[in-house]
Amino acid sequence: MEPHVDPTLTVRPIGFIRTGKQLKFDARHQPSETDPERNVLELLPEPDYRDALRDLAGFSRIWLVWWFHLNPSWRPLVLPPRGPAQRRGVFATRSPHRPNPLGLTPVQLVGIEGRRLLLGPCDLVDGTPVLDIKPYIPAYDSFPDATAGWIDEVEAVLNAPPQFSVHLTAPAEEQAEWLRTGWDIDFRSRLIELLARDPSPHRTRRIRRRGDLFRVIGCGAWRAVFVADGPRVEVLALEPAYPLRFLNDPKLEDIPDRQAQLAFMKRWPEQLGLKG
């Protein structure tokens, strides 16, 4: 007999994460803890939250329970970003497209300053609502001998040396350097990492064909046009991901890198031959 439970449950954030990562592309699925990165969890000014943080400073890691606020729908079968283009049951993945969009992340606890928790690298975008904090207890939360199903097979492939060499042509390198020096935008390392693993078309990795010759990969607010010939991948050019009509629409206030994209279009108004 099923227990009598209200079909609707109420949760509310205890705070919001501040990471500076405005786009999903910037939030890696498994961030490297060797990279210098600091994030902040700002708790809401509830009077009891300071007491709730008592004794947490002795833990080097914590669990964050949070809400996938950018994913309004769910799917029973999803296409993970890693591995071959094969759909998996959502409960066998960490996809954000879940019946209840809950996320769970272990993160380093660097310090506590009042209602601010200073954290290490994490995979949350800026503004993610956090629902709960739990201490990470190594004796209970770590199972190094556990198996991970299909992920073990994918990891074996990913741990092998990259199968593709990625090169930026002179025009693409010029564009990338212009973005870096003029706008502090640089996604080259992430772009090369993704293409070196597998440049084949893949919806979740945002790689698609453009005509018969080219492929395009989405890099947050930007795209890269490339060709793949055997094990060699050549990035031919970068381009804005948003069309001009969107960038000029004042009602669309949340477009990232808007001014950089407009300036890019003015400097490179046409990239002949790369439209398929």
N, C-alpha and C positions, 0 to 999 in steps of 0.2 A: 504494500500500500504506500503510495506516494505521500510524503509529508505535506502538511498544509503550509505552503509558503506563498507569500505575496508574489505574483508574477513580475512585479516591478520592484527593483531595489534602488535605493538612493545612495549615491556616493558624491562626495564633493572634494575638490582639491585641498590639500594642505599647503600647497605652494607651487611655484613655477620654476622651471630650470632656465638658467641663462647660460647659453653656450656660444652665442655668436654665429651659430650655424643656421642660416635662414632657409636652406634648402635640404631636401632629403639626400641629394647627391653629396652634400658636405658631411653628412653623418654616416660614417662607415659602419657596416654591420658588426664588425669586430674591431674596434679601434686598437691601435698598437699602444701599449703602455710605455713604450720606450720614447714616444714622442712627447715633447714638453707641451702639455695642455692642461689648462685649469678652467674649471666650470664652477658655477655657483647655483645652489638650490636656495631660493629665497622663500622662506616660510611666510604664510600670511600672518598678519598681526593679531592672531588669536591669543588671549591672555594665558592660556594653558600650554601653549606650544613650547615656551622656554623650559617649563618643568618637564615636558615630555622628552626633551633632549638630554636631560640629566643622565650621566653615566655613559653616554654614547661616545664620548671622546676617547675612550679606551679601545675602541675597535678601529682597525686599519681599513676595513671594508664594510660597506653596507649594501643592502638590496634596496632598489627603488622600484616601487610599484606605480605604474603611470598609465596614461590614457593616450591611445593613438588618435589624437584630435584631428588629424588631417585625413583620416580614413573613415568616411561615413557609411560604408557598405562592407559586406563580407562575401566570401566565395568559399564553397566547400572544397574546390580544387584550385590550387594556386601554382604559379610558375616561379620557383625560387630563383634568385639572381645567380646563384652559384650552380655549377654543374650543367649537364645537358638540358636541352629544351624539353623537359618532361614535367608534366603536372603532378603534384603530390597532394595528398589530403592535408588540409590546412592544419589539422591537429598534429601532423608530423613535421611541421615547419614552424618558423618564428615569423611568419608573414604578418603584416599589420592588418590584413583583411580577415578579421576574426568576428565570430558572432558577438562577443563582447570584446571590444578593442583594448584589451589590457596588455601592457608590456611589463617585462621584468628584467632589470639590469643590475648586475653587481658592479660596484664602482669603488674606487679608492676614496677613503675619507681623509682628506689632508688636514682639515682643521674646522673649527666651529667658532664663528664670530657672531654672538647674539643669535638672531634668527637666520643667519646665513651659514650654510654648510659649504665649505670649500672642497671641491671634488676633483678627481683626476679625469682622464679621458673617458668619454662616454658616447653612446650612439643616439643621443636625443637631440632633436632640433630645438632651436631657441623658442621658449614659450610653452614647452610641453607641460601639461598639468601633472603634478605628482600627487598620488593618492595616499601613499603610505611609505614608511621607512622601516626596514627591519635590519637588525645586525647580521652580518655575515659571520657564521661560526664554522671554522674550517673542519672541526671534528664531525659536524653533522651535514654540512653543505657541500663537501667535496667528495666525489666518488671517481677517482682517476681511472679505475678499472672498468667503469661502465661502458657499454657499447652504445653507439649512436646511429645504428641502422644505416640508411642510405647515405647519411652524412659522412660516415667513415669512408665510404667508397669515393665520395667527392673530394674529401680532404686528401686522400692518397694521391689523387690527380693534381690537386692544387699545390701540394707540397713538392711536386716534381719541378724541375727547372722550367721556366716559361718556354712555351713552344714557338713563340713568335717574337721577332725583333721589330721594334717600333721606331720609326724615324720621322721627324718633322722636316718637311721641305723648307727651303729658305723663306717662301711667303708665309707659311704657317708659323715658323719661328719668329718672324718679324711681327706678326699679329700677336702672338703670345707674349713677346717681350713688351710690346706697346701696352697691352693690358696690365702687365705686371708693374711697369714703371709709372704709367700714368694713372692707373686705377686700383692698384694693389689687388689685382685679380690674377690668380695663377693656379690653374687646375692641371698643369702638364703632368705632374707626377701621378696623379690619380688616373688621368687619361691613359698614360703609358701602361700603368699597372693593369687596367682593365683590358686593353687591347692585346697586351702581351700574353694574357691567359687564353683569350678566345675572342677573335674579332667577328665571329659568325653572327648573323642576325638573331636577335633574342629580344622579346618584348620587355621583359623585366629589366634587362641590362640596357634597354633603350637603344638598341642597335637595329637599324632597318636598312633596307636597300633603297637606293635612289637611282632609278633607271637601271640600265644594264651594267654600268661601269662602277658606280660609286656606292659607298655605304656611309651612313651617318650615325654617330653616337651622341646621345644627349648627355651634357655635362652641366646639370643644373640649369642656369639661365643661358647656357651657351651650347653650341653644337660643334662637332669636328667632322669634317668630310675626309674620308680616307679610302684607299684602295688596298686590297689584300691580294698579294701574288705569292702563293706558296707560303713559306714561313716569314716573309717580309711584309710588313704593314707600313704604308706611307701615309702620313697625315698631310693632306694637301692644303687645307685651309680651315680656319675657324669662322664661326658666324653666330650672330645672335639667335636665340631660340624663339624670340617673340617677334611677330610681324609688326611692321611700322604702325598699322592702324591701332594695335593694342598699346604701343608705346606712346602714341599721341592722344590716347583716350584718358582724360583727367579723372574719369570715374574709376579707372583701374589703378588704385593707389598702391597696391602691394606688389607690383612687379619688381623683382630684384634686379639690381644693376641697370636700372632704366636709363640713366644718363650716359653710362658707359656704352650701352647698346646703341643709343642714338648717335653718340660720337663715332662709334665704330662704323655705322652705316654711312655717315658723312665722309669718313676717310676712305672706306672701301664700298662705294655705292653699288658696285656690281662685281660679281666673281664669275666671269664668263666661263662656260664649259663645265661648271660644277653643279648645275641644276638638273642633270640627268638627261 
